[in-house]
Every structure is written in C-alpha cells, then in structure tokens.
Amino acid sequence: MARSTFSAKINETKGAEFTQGEIASIKRRYSLDANVVVEIFFTQDVSNLDTMTN
C-alpha cells in the first residue's frame, strides 16, 4: 500500500477507509484481540476542544 493511501485511510480523507480484509490482516499480523481492533478502527476520537461547552 502506498504511503499516500495509508495516510488517507488513517485520516479518513477522500472517503478512504480500511476494508474488512485489511482490518482482519492487521488483526492477525499483530495478534490483536477484538477489543483492541474496535478501539483502533471503530471508536470515534473526539478532542476535548470538540466536547467543551461554553
């Protein structure tokens, strides 16, 4: 995978996302358990600035 493609997937730019096959391959390669996979690929990161109310 090209660096630019990987970067787009990590940053979810230009509609790029990891496929189920890619996620499964990463899970196997790095011996990740299901909870870690969910944290990495399916948990929405929200900065504190985005959640602060005035």
N, C-alpha and C positions, 0 to 999 in steps of 0.2 A: 504494500500500500504506500502510495506517495505521501510525503510529509504534509503536503497541502491538503490531501484528502483526509488524513488522520486529524489534522488541525481543525478542519471543517466539522468533522464528526464530534470531536471533543467539545468544540464551541457551538455546535448545532447551528452553523451558519449555512446559508444557501440550501436549507432543507436537508442537510446531510445528517444521517443518523446511523448508528451501528445496526447491522442486521442481526436477526436471531442467531444465524450461523456464526457470525463474528463474535457475538457475546458468548456463545457456547464454546467456541475455540479458546477465547481468553480465559473462561472459567476453567477449562481443562488444563491449559498451559500453565496457569499459575495456581492450580489446586485451590480455587476459591470455593467457599461454601455459598449456599443460596442467599443467605442474609447479606453477605458481602457484595454479591452481584447486584442485589436490589439496591443497596446503598450506593454503589458506583453508578449504575445505569438508570435507576428508576426513581431516585429521591431528588426532589426539586431543591436546588440550592437557592436559598434566599438570604441576601445580606441583611445585616441589622439595619442598615440605612433604608432598605426597602420596607421594613416592617415597623419602623418608628412612626408614631402618630404625634401630631403637634397639638 
